[in-house]
Amino acid sequence: MNSIWEERSFVKNPDLVVVGAGITGLFTALHARTQDPHRRILVLERGPHPSGASVKNGGFACFGSPSQLMFDLDNEGADVALRRVEERWKGLGELRKTLGDEAIGYEPVGGYELFREGSELHPRVAERLPELNRLLHGIFSRDVFSWADDRLSGLGLHAAHLSWNALEGAVDSGRLMRTLLHRVQGSGVDVRFNTEVDGWHDQANGMELQLRSGGVVKAGQAVIATNGYVRNLVPGSDVVPGRGQMLITSPIPGLKLKGTFHMAEGYYYIRDYDGRVLLGGARHLDFSGETTMEDGTTALIQDNLEQLLRDTIIPGVPFHIEHRWSGVMGFREHGGPTAVEHLSPHVVVAAGLGGIGVAVGIRVAKRAADLVA
Ligand SMILES: Cc1cc2nc3c(=O)[nH]c(=O)nc-3n(C[C@H](O)[C@H](O)[C@H](O)COP(=O)(O)OP(=O)(O)OC[C@H]3O[C@@H](n4cnc5c(N)ncnc54)[C@H](O)[C@@H]3O)c2cc1C
């Protein structure tokens, strides 16, 4: 028997439910709250805290390395590829402005791309870097990328070439998500953890969500923001899961590495964090095995990452691996921008942020919130 207070403040059907408390879901709730302070908004998250890629990632505040951007230009054409860079760049600015650099642990350390001896990518990138800079002038009004081979030894790296871009940085993804969660809760949005949504259906005057616990939540509208896990709720979605594996070393005395580094079209990502090396990627070594929503690490990928540490990142430096983990990204099957669209009159999906979601999450969320405004 609920009291009138419970009914009015806790039980009443929400106007909007957001499924998933990642960067997309939480910013969707925040935008929706800003648009209408009187709307009752509920976020449902299956984990005990935000538990998806937003808290498993590398914390790169980036918009793409030269070889990655060249790959996109060749595969998607200049319009789509450049629009995506612009989205990332604007998104990073909005993220920093909205939450504040201090609160997200932002460090303006710049971004590098590493090329090892004999790299097949390097000659192609070297030849086209002026063209890439020219194309990016429309967004940045300046040359973004330059060469910084002379910094290799100072950073302790054993590699042949290094490109540099001063505009990228690093965030502390844990602090970012805590700050965002507190902002959302402080704005009056309810966030319910340990609540897995199992299914949904649209109805004449709203929609209904079935919970794993057996309960039901009725709402006016819903946004499904479960990214790499979206196929559990939207079986026909063209967003496929892509697992990313990570590792971090124990503290390394006198670590020379400083900054964020990419390699091999963005398939490797390496940075310093708290006196350690944080490293992830190598999904391209086993695309089919890593097309999974399962958490886990494999010897194939972890060994490859460790080898990269030994050969290239901290050669000759003893280390041990303190921690390994994985997270699940969501990729559009045939490329293209993040899907933000109506699935039915009262249900919107926002998924498929790809490998650089920290930058775009806030803008994807705005598009989702606008659709349910
Ligand atoms: C290993 C790794 C490294 C990465 N590194 C970077 C990086 O350095 N920089 C960068 O920009 N991007 C990076 N990314 C990508 C970026 O983290 C993602 O694009 C972004 O976090 C996606 O945010 P999201 O909110 O859409 O999804 P998520 O953060 O995955 O959030 C989805 C949420 O939905 C919840 N959920 C799922 N199913 C249900 C359900 N049925 N019911 C209720 N809740 C559910 C999940 O628990 C999760 O909390 C990385 C990703 C990974 C995996």
PDBQT file of the ligand as one rigid body, heavy atoms in Angstrom, charges set to zero:
ROOT
HETATM    1  C1  LIG A 401      37.914  -0.711 -24.251  1.00  0.00    +0.000 C 
HETATM    2  C2  LIG A 401      37.316   0.565 -24.786  1.00  0.00    +0.000 A 
HETATM    3  C3  LIG A 401      38.126   1.684 -24.946  1.00  0.00    +0.000 A 
HETATM    4  C4  LIG A 401      37.568   2.862 -25.435  1.00  0.00    +0.000 A 
HETATM    5  N1  LIG A 401      38.350   3.984 -25.443  1.00  0.00    +0.000 NA
HETATM    6  C5  LIG A 401      37.795   5.167 -25.804  1.00  0.00    +0.000 A 
HETATM    7  C6  LIG A 401      38.531   6.360 -25.669  1.00  0.00    +0.000 A 
HETATM    8  O1  LIG A 401      39.647   6.351 -25.157  1.00  0.00    +0.000 OA
HETATM    9  N2  LIG A 401      37.971   7.521 -26.100  1.00  0.00    +0.000 N 
HETATM   10  C7  LIG A 401      36.720   7.539 -26.636  1.00  0.00    +0.000 A 
HETATM   11  O2  LIG A 401      36.263   8.600 -27.067  1.00  0.00    +0.000 OA
HETATM   12  N3  LIG A 401      35.957   6.432 -26.698  1.00  0.00    +0.000 NA
HETATM   13  C8  LIG A 401      36.462   5.256 -26.269  1.00  0.00    +0.000 A 
HETATM   14  N4  LIG A 401      35.700   4.125 -26.293  1.00  0.00    +0.000 N 
HETATM   15  C9  LIG A 401      34.313   4.232 -26.774  1.00  0.00    +0.000 C 
HETATM   16  C10 LIG A 401      33.403   4.899 -25.750  1.00  0.00    +0.000 C 
HETATM   17  O3  LIG A 401      33.732   4.466 -24.454  1.00  0.00    +0.000 OA
HETATM   18  C11 LIG A 401      31.937   4.555 -26.089  1.00  0.00    +0.000 C 
HETATM   19  O4  LIG A 401      31.668   4.923 -27.430  1.00  0.00    +0.000 OA
HETATM   20  C12 LIG A 401      30.954   5.294 -25.192  1.00  0.00    +0.000 C 
HETATM   21  O5  LIG A 401      31.318   5.179 -23.841  1.00  0.00    +0.000 OA
HETATM   22  C13 LIG A 401      29.547   4.746 -25.408  1.00  0.00    +0.000 C 
HETATM   23  O6  LIG A 401      28.706   5.307 -24.433  1.00  0.00    +0.000 OA
HETATM   24  P1  LIG A 401      27.195   4.822 -24.288  1.00  0.00    +0.000 P 
HETATM   25  O7  LIG A 401      26.628   5.549 -23.146  1.00  0.00    +0.000 OA
HETATM   26  O8  LIG A 401      26.519   4.956 -25.605  1.00  0.00    +0.000 OA
HETATM   27  O9  LIG A 401      27.305   3.261 -23.994  1.00  0.00    +0.000 OA
HETATM   28  P2  LIG A 401      27.729   2.537 -22.632  1.00  0.00    +0.000 P 
HETATM   29  O10 LIG A 401      28.698   3.337 -21.861  1.00  0.00    +0.000 OA
HETATM   30  O11 LIG A 401      28.129   1.155 -23.020  1.00  0.00    +0.000 OA
HETATM   31  O12 LIG A 401      26.393   2.523 -21.794  1.00  0.00    +0.000 OA
HETATM   32  C14 LIG A 401      25.347   1.607 -22.004  1.00  0.00    +0.000 C 
HETATM   33  C15 LIG A 401      24.766   1.288 -20.643  1.00  0.00    +0.000 C 
HETATM   34  O13 LIG A 401      23.596   0.507 -20.820  1.00  0.00    +0.000 OA
HETATM   35  C16 LIG A 401      23.548  -0.468 -19.789  1.00  0.00    +0.000 C 
HETATM   36  N5  LIG A 401      22.671  -1.531 -20.267  1.00  0.00    +0.000 N 
HETATM   37  C17 LIG A 401      22.893  -2.411 -21.270  1.00  0.00    +0.000 A 
HETATM   38  N6  LIG A 401      21.839  -3.210 -21.457  1.00  0.00    +0.000 NA
HETATM   39  C18 LIG A 401      20.899  -2.825 -20.562  1.00  0.00    +0.000 A 
HETATM   40  C19 LIG A 401      19.575  -3.270 -20.272  1.00  0.00    +0.000 A 
HETATM   41  N7  LIG A 401      19.009  -4.249 -20.972  1.00  0.00    +0.000 N 
HETATM   42  N8  LIG A 401      18.889  -2.666 -19.264  1.00  0.00    +0.000 NA
HETATM   43  C20 LIG A 401      19.440  -1.642 -18.555  1.00  0.00    +0.000 A 
HETATM   44  N9  LIG A 401      20.705  -1.191 -18.800  1.00  0.00    +0.000 NA
HETATM   45  C21 LIG A 401      21.423  -1.772 -19.791  1.00  0.00    +0.000 A 
HETATM   46  C22 LIG A 401      24.998  -0.869 -19.623  1.00  0.00    +0.000 C 
HETATM   47  O14 LIG A 401      25.232  -1.487 -18.362  1.00  0.00    +0.000 OA
HETATM   48  C23 LIG A 401      25.707   0.471 -19.773  1.00  0.00    +0.000 C 
HETATM   49  O15 LIG A 401      25.911   1.126 -18.535  1.00  0.00    +0.000 OA
HETATM   50  C24 LIG A 401      36.205   2.922 -25.803  1.00  0.00    +0.000 A 
HETATM   51  C25 LIG A 401      35.398   1.803 -25.625  1.00  0.00    +0.000 A 
HETATM   52  C26 LIG A 401      35.937   0.631 -25.117  1.00  0.00    +0.000 A 
HETATM   53  C27 LIG A 401      35.055  -0.562 -24.922  1.00  0.00    +0.000 C 
ENDROOT
TORSDOF 0
